[in-house]
């Protein structure tokens, strides 16, 4: 089996010191924050994860207490609010955070498993005959992330089997995203093939790798890998376009986790480690190394966040560097950490360049995981400490619990 080496930071010295200062400034206004939502992306669940990892690194003395306070808000929201069955914006991700903080950071579980009702709700969604949207952010792949985290649940196997059933139906349709699932009013009648981790087939490949490692959906895993890699391009700025559409020629993708070669490489690493596939791991390393050589001026990066910003790139390159030992990927991770720090304001807000104003700066007040302060702080922790970034499972950039 592929054995990953211990997680290791990619920056040290003065840059690590600057990152630690930035983390503290980012975290301070989040301590007493009482978000309206309990969710993973914009709510208390994401903050509980951040402070749980701050406690793990001992960077903030009372971080454990703050993590528990945010987690209590997340649990209360699960009980009180009608949330959609989604990973980032719904009850699925909120419950994922409860499981993750309880099982992987604190090391203790409640006497009564309060998430069995969530398991049943997920099973209810998956029992529907027609597959939901299959993506990571709000669809079936996100439900699978939750099920994979529930390693001790007796319902876990059933959830994974039903996920596989949905993905078999998707595979029979050729992995395309139907027009009715797309928010774009200009989408072609036949939809498109989405090649981003957040909404497309690379995220499904990572999930299917995890399922195949557990003896589920092995018959379509290789099909999904082939359906992705057949679109790799030897020339141009990116190895993969963001989408393939019947109504227009494909164009290079930006560098990002959500869409772009670094996110695809991290997802392939997850699948390769799960299935002990050294050839696929080498392919992931090649894709990432090519992305590491790309001119930052053409990257499309305008902010510091995890989703499509510089700290998300640092995480993707660091994941590949840890898995493969590739020095170019480690160098790229260091570059994007420095870029992230350059987009950080002294008052704890994240700043970014406006695309339309020739490089002028604007402040982004988001506290969330995908695009805001919580995600930036977690990415900086991953880059500067030896504490494994297991939270990156929600980005399909870290192997799931066996």
C-alpha positions as CSV (number, residue, x, y, z in Angstrom):
1,X,0.0,0.0,0.0
2,X,1.1,3.6,-0.6
3,X,2.2,4.9,2.7
4,X,2.1,8.7,3.0
5,X,4.9,10.2,5.0
6,X,4.1,12.4,8.0
7,X,2.6,15.8,7.1
8,X,5.3,18.4,7.0
9,X,5.2,22.2,6.7
10,X,6.4,23.9,3.6
11,X,7.5,27.2,5.1
12,X,9.6,28.1,8.1
13,X,11.7,30.9,9.4
14,X,10.4,34.5,8.9
15,X,7.6,33.5,6.5
16,X,6.3,31.0,9.1
17,X,6.4,33.8,11.7
18,X,4.5,36.1,9.5
19,X,1.9,33.4,8.9
20,X,1.5,32.8,12.6
21,X,0.9,36.5,13.1
22,X,-1.6,36.4,10.3
23,X,-3.4,33.4,11.8
24,X,-3.8,35.1,15.1
25,X,-5.1,38.2,13.5
26,X,-7.6,36.2,11.4
27,X,-8.7,34.2,14.4
28,X,-9.2,36.9,16.9
29,X,-12.5,38.4,15.5
30,X,-13.8,34.9,14.9
31,X,-13.6,33.9,18.6
32,X,-16.8,35.5,19.8
33,X,-18.6,35.5,16.5
34,X,-22.1,34.1,16.6
35,X,-22.9,33.3,12.9
36,X,-26.6,33.1,11.9
37,X,-26.0,29.7,10.3
38,X,-24.4,26.5,11.7
39,X,-23.0,25.5,8.4
40,X,-19.5,24.4,7.3
41,X,-18.9,27.2,4.8
42,X,-20.4,30.4,6.4
43,X,-21.3,29.2,9.8
44,X,-20.3,27.8,13.2
45,X,-19.2,24.4,11.9
46,X,-16.3,25.9,9.9
47,X,-15.2,28.0,12.9
48,X,-15.3,24.9,15.2
49,X,-12.9,23.2,12.8
50,X,-10.6,26.1,12.7
51,X,-10.4,26.5,16.5
52,X,-10.1,22.7,16.9
53,X,-6.9,22.8,14.8
54,X,-5.7,25.9,16.6
55,X,-6.0,23.8,19.7
56,X,-4.1,21.0,18.1
57,X,-1.2,23.3,17.3
58,X,-1.4,25.0,20.7
59,X,-1.2,28.4,18.9
60,X,-4.1,29.8,20.9
61,X,-4.3,28.8,24.5
62,X,-8.0,28.6,24.9
63,X,-8.7,27.4,21.4
64,X,-10.3,24.2,22.6
65,X,-12.9,26.1,24.6
66,X,-13.7,28.3,21.6
67,X,-14.0,25.2,19.3
68,X,-16.5,23.6,21.7
69,X,-18.5,26.9,21.9
70,X,-18.8,27.0,18.1
71,X,-19.5,23.3,17.9
72,X,-22.4,23.7,20.4
73,X,-23.8,26.4,18.1
74,X,-23.5,24.1,15.1
75,X,-25.3,21.3,17.0
76,X,-28.0,23.6,18.0
77,X,-28.5,24.7,14.5
78,X,-28.8,21.1,13.4
79,X,-31.6,20.7,15.8
80,X,-33.4,24.0,15.2
81,X,-33.1,24.9,11.5
82,X,-34.4,23.4,8.3
83,X,-31.2,23.0,6.3
84,X,-30.7,21.5,2.8
85,X,-28.9,18.1,2.4
86,X,-25.6,19.7,1.3
87,X,-22.0,19.5,2.4
88,X,-21.0,23.2,2.4
89,X,-24.3,25.0,2.9
90,X,-26.5,22.4,4.7
91,X,-26.9,19.9,7.5
92,X,-24.5,17.4,5.9
93,X,-21.4,19.5,6.3
94,X,-22.5,20.7,9.7
95,X,-22.8,17.1,10.9
96,X,-19.4,16.3,9.2
97,X,-17.8,19.0,11.4
98,X,-19.4,17.6,14.5
99,X,-18.0,14.1,13.7
100,X,-14.6,15.4,12.7
101,X,-14.0,17.6,15.8
102,X,-15.3,14.8,18.1
103,X,-13.4,11.9,16.6
104,X,-10.3,13.4,15.2
105,X,-9.3,16.4,17.3
106,X,-10.8,15.8,20.7
107,X,-10.4,12.0,20.6
108,X,-13.6,11.4,22.5
109,X,-17.1,10.7,21.3
110,X,-20.4,11.6,23.0
111,X,-22.0,8.7,25.0
112,X,-25.0,8.9,22.6
113,X,-24.3,9.1,18.9
114,X,-26.4,12.2,18.0
115,X,-25.7,11.9,14.3
116,X,-27.7,8.8,13.7
117,X,-30.6,11.0,12.7
118,X,-28.4,12.7,10.2
119,X,-27.4,9.2,8.9
120,X,-31.0,8.4,8.4
121,X,-31.7,11.7,6.6
122,X,-28.8,11.1,4.3
123,X,-30.0,7.6,3.6
124,X,-33.4,9.1,2.8
125,X,-31.9,11.4,0.2
126,X,-29.9,8.6,-1.3
127,X,-32.9,6.3,-1.5
128,X,-34.6,8.5,-4.1
129,X,-34.5,6.8,-7.4
130,X,-33.3,9.7,-9.4
131,X,-29.8,11.0,-8.5
132,X,-29.5,14.5,-7.1
133,X,-26.8,16.8,-8.4
134,X,-23.7,14.7,-8.1
135,X,-21.2,17.4,-7.2
136,X,-19.2,17.9,-4.0
137,X,-20.6,21.3,-3.0
138,X,-24.2,20.4,-2.9
139,X,-24.7,16.9,-4.3
140,X,-24.0,13.2,-4.0
141,X,-20.2,13.5,-3.7
142,X,-20.7,15.7,-0.7
143,X,-23.0,13.1,0.9
144,X,-20.2,10.6,0.3
145,X,-17.7,12.8,2.2
146,X,-20.0,12.7,5.2
147,X,-20.5,9.0,5.0
148,X,-16.7,8.4,4.7
149,X,-16.1,10.4,7.9
150,X,-18.6,8.3,9.8
151,X,-16.2,5.4,10.2
152,X,-17.9,4.0,13.3
153,X,-21.5,4.3,12.1
154,X,-23.3,1.0,11.4
155,X,-25.1,2.9,8.6
156,X,-21.9,3.9,6.8
157,X,-21.8,1.0,4.5
158,X,-25.4,1.4,3.4
159,X,-24.8,5.1,2.7
160,X,-21.7,4.3,0.5
161,X,-23.6,1.6,-1.4
162,X,-26.4,4.1,-2.2
163,X,-23.9,6.7,-3.2
164,X,-22.4,4.2,-5.6
165,X,-25.9,3.4,-7.0
166,X,-26.4,7.1,-7.8
167,X,-23.0,7.4,-9.4
168,X,-23.6,4.4,-11.6
169,X,-26.6,6.2,-13.1
170,X,-24.5,9.3,-13.6
171,X,-21.8,7.2,-15.4
172,X,-24.4,5.7,-17.7
173,X,-25.1,9.3,-18.8
174,X,-21.5,9.9,-19.6
175,X,-20.6,12.0,-16.5
176,X,-22.1,15.1,-18.0
177,X,-24.0,17.8,-16.0
178,X,-27.5,18.2,-17.4
179,X,-28.7,21.7,-18.3
180,X,-31.4,21.7,-15.6
181,X,-28.7,21.4,-12.9
182,X,-26.8,24.4,-14.2
183,X,-27.4,28.0,-13.1
184,X,-26.1,29.3,-16.4
185,X,-29.1,30.4,-18.6
186,X,-26.7,30.1,-21.6
187,X,-25.9,26.5,-21.0
188,X,-26.3,24.3,-24.1
189,X,-29.2,21.9,-24.3
190,X,-27.0,18.9,-23.6
191,X,-25.3,20.5,-20.6
192,X,-21.6,20.1,-20.3
193,X,-18.8,18.0,-18.9
194,X,-17.5,19.7,-15.8
195,X,-13.8,19.2,-15.1
196,X,-13.6,21.1,-11.7
197,X,-13.3,19.3,-8.3
198,X,-16.0,21.4,-6.8
199,X,-18.8,20.6,-9.3
200,X,-17.5,18.0,-11.7
201,X,-15.9,14.7,-12.4
202,X,-12.5,15.1,-10.6
203,X,-14.4,15.2,-7.3
204,X,-16.3,12.1,-8.3
205,X,-13.0,10.3,-9.1
206,X,-11.7,11.0,-5.6
207,X,-15.0,9.7,-4.1
208,X,-15.0,6.6,-6.3
209,X,-11.4,5.9,-5.3
210,X,-12.4,5.9,-1.7
211,X,-15.4,3.7,-2.4
212,X,-13.3,1.3,-4.5
213,X,-10.9,1.0,-1.6
214,X,-13.8,-0.3,0.5
215,X,-15.0,-2.7,-2.2
216,X,-17.9,-0.4,-3.4
217,X,-18.4,0.8,-7.0
218,X,-15.2,-0.8,-8.3
219,X,-16.8,-1.4,-11.7
220,X,-17.1,2.3,-12.5
221,X,-14.0,3.7,-10.8
222,X,-11.7,3.1,-13.7
223,X,-14.3,4.4,-16.1
224,X,-14.4,7.6,-14.2
225,X,-10.6,8.0,-14.1
226,X,-10.5,7.3,-17.9
227,X,-13.4,9.8,-18.5
228,X,-11.3,12.5,-16.8
229,X,-7.8,11.7,-18.0
230,X,-8.9,11.4,-21.7
231,X,-9.4,15.2,-21.7
232,X,-5.9,16.0,-20.5
233,X,-4.2,18.3,-23.0
234,X,-0.4,18.3,-23.8
235,X,-0.3,21.9,-24.8
236,X,-1.6,25.2,-23.6
237,X,-1.6,26.9,-20.2
238,X,-3.6,24.2,-18.4
239,X,-3.7,20.5,-18.7
240,X,-7.5,20.5,-18.3
241,X,-10.2,23.1,-19.3
242,X,-12.8,24.0,-16.7
243,X,-15.6,22.6,-18.8
244,X,-16.2,20.9,-22.1
245,X,-19.2,22.3,-24.0
246,X,-20.8,21.4,-27.4
247,X,-21.4,25.0,-28.2
248,X,-18.0,26.5,-27.9
249,X,-14.3,25.6,-27.9
250,X,-12.6,24.8,-24.6
251,X,-10.4,27.4,-23.0
252,X,-7.6,27.1,-20.4
253,X,-8.7,26.9,-16.8
254,X,-7.3,29.2,-14.1
255,X,-5.1,27.8,-11.3
256,X,-7.4,26.9,-8.4
257,X,-8.7,24.2,-6.2
258,X,-12.3,24.5,-7.4
259,X,-11.4,24.5,-11.1
260,X,-7.9,23.9,-12.5
261,X,-5.0,21.5,-12.6
262,X,-3.9,21.9,-8.9
263,X,-7.3,20.8,-7.6
264,X,-7.5,17.9,-10.0
265,X,-4.0,16.8,-9.0
266,X,-4.9,16.8,-5.3
267,X,-8.1,14.8,-6.0
268,X,-6.2,12.3,-8.0
269,X,-3.7,11.9,-5.1
270,X,-6.6,11.1,-2.8
271,X,-7.9,8.5,-5.3
272,X,-4.4,7.0,-5.9
273,X,-3.6,6.7,-2.2
274,X,-6.9,5.1,-1.5
275,X,-6.5,2.5,-4.3
276,X,-2.7,2.0,-4.0
277,X,-2.3,3.2,-7.5
278,X,1.3,4.4,-8.0
279,X,0.8,5.1,-11.7
280,X,-2.1,7.4,-10.9
281,X,-0.1,9.1,-8.2
282,X,2.7,9.7,-10.6
283,X,0.2,11.2,-13.1
284,X,-1.1,13.5,-10.4
285,X,2.4,14.6,-9.7
286,X,3.0,15.4,-13.4
287,X,-0.2,17.4,-13.6
288,X,0.8,19.4,-10.5
289,X,4.4,19.9,-11.6
290,X,3.2,21.3,-14.9
291,X,0.8,23.7,-13.0
292,X,3.7,24.7,-10.7
293,X,5.6,26.0,-13.8
294,X,2.8,28.2,-15.0
295,X,3.3,31.9,-15.0
296,X,1.5,33.4,-12.0
297,X,0.4,36.3,-14.2
298,X,-1.9,33.9,-16.1
299,X,-3.1,32.1,-13.1
300,X,-6.4,34.0,-12.6
301,X,-5.8,34.3,-8.9
302,X,-7.3,37.4,-7.4
303,X,-7.8,36.6,-3.7
304,X,-6.3,34.6,-0.8
305,X,-9.1,32.0,-0.2
306,X,-9.2,28.3,-0.3
307,X,-11.7,27.9,-3.1
308,X,-10.0,29.8,-5.9
309,X,-7.3,31.8,-4.2
310,X,-3.7,31.5,-3.3
311,X,-4.0,29.6,-0.1
312,X,-6.0,26.9,-1.9
313,X,-3.2,26.6,-4.4
314,X,-0.7,26.3,-1.6
315,X,-2.7,23.5,-0.1
316,X,-3.1,21.6,-3.3
317,X,0.6,21.8,-4.1
318,X,1.5,20.9,-0.5
319,X,-0.7,17.8,-0.7
320,X,1.0,16.6,-3.9
321,X,4.5,17.4,-2.5
322,X,3.8,15.4,0.6
323,X,2.4,12.5,-1.4
324,X,5.1,12.4,-4.1
325,X,8.1,14.3,-2.7
326,X,8.1,16.6,-5.7
327,X,10.3,19.6,-5.0
328,X,8.7,21.8,-7.7
329,X,5.3,21.4,-6.0
330,X,6.8,22.2,-2.6
331,X,8.4,25.4,-4.1
332,X,5.0,26.3,-5.6
333,X,3.3,25.8,-2.3
334,X,5.8,28.2,-0.7
335,X,5.2,30.8,-3.5
336,X,1.4,30.7,-3.0
337,X,1.8,31.0,0.8
338,X,3.7,34.2,0.3
339,X,1.2,35.4,-2.2
340,X,-1.6,34.7,0.4
341,X,0.2,36.7,3.0
342,X,0.6,39.6,0.6
343,X,-3.2,39.7,0.3
344,X,-3.8,40.0,4.1
345,X,-4.7,43.3,5.8
346,X,-3.5,44.2,9.3
347,X,-7.1,44.4,10.6
348,X,-7.7,40.7,9.9
349,X,-9.6,41.1,6.6
350,X,-8.8,39.4,3.4
351,X,-8.1,41.6,0.4
352,X,-8.1,40.9,-3.3
353,X,-7.6,42.6,-6.6
354,X,-10.6,43.7,-8.6
355,X,-10.3,42.2,-12.1
356,X,-11.8,45.2,-13.7
357,X,-9.8,47.9,-12.1
358,X,-6.2,47.2,-13.1
359,X,-5.1,45.8,-9.7
360,X,-6.9,48.0,-7.3
361,X,-7.6,46.4,-3.9
362,X,-10.9,45.7,-2.1
363,X,-11.6,44.1,1.2
364,X,-13.5,40.9,1.5
365,X,-15.3,40.5,4.8
366,X,-16.2,36.8,4.5
367,X,-15.4,34.8,7.6
368,X,-16.1,31.5,5.9
369,X,-14.2,28.4,4.9
370,X,-14.3,28.6,1.1
371,X,-13.5,32.3,0.5
372,X,-12.9,33.9,3.9
373,X,-10.9,34.1,7.1
374,X,-11.5,30.7,8.5
375,X,-10.2,28.9,5.3
376,X,-7.2,31.2,5.0
377,X,-6.2,30.6,8.6
378,X,-6.6,26.8,8.2
379,X,-4.5,26.9,5.0
380,X,-1.7,28.8,6.7
381,X,-1.8,26.3,9.6
382,X,-1.3,23.5,7.1
383,X,1.6,25.2,5.5
384,X,3.4,26.1,8.7
385,X,2.8,23.2,11.2
386,X,3.3,19.4,11.2
387,X,-0.3,18.8,12.2
388,X,-1.9,16.9,9.3
389,X,-4.5,18.8,7.4
390,X,-7.2,16.1,7.8
391,X,-9.8,18.9,7.5
392,X,-9.0,18.9,3.8
393,X,-11.1,15.8,3.4
394,X,-14.0,18.2,2.7
395,X,-11.9,19.4,-0.3
396,X,-11.1,15.8,-1.3
397,X,-7.5,16.7,-0.8
398,X,-6.7,14.3,2.1
399,X,-7.4,10.5,2.4
400,X,-10.6,9.6,4.3
401,X,-10.7,7.5,7.5
402,X,-10.2,3.8,6.6
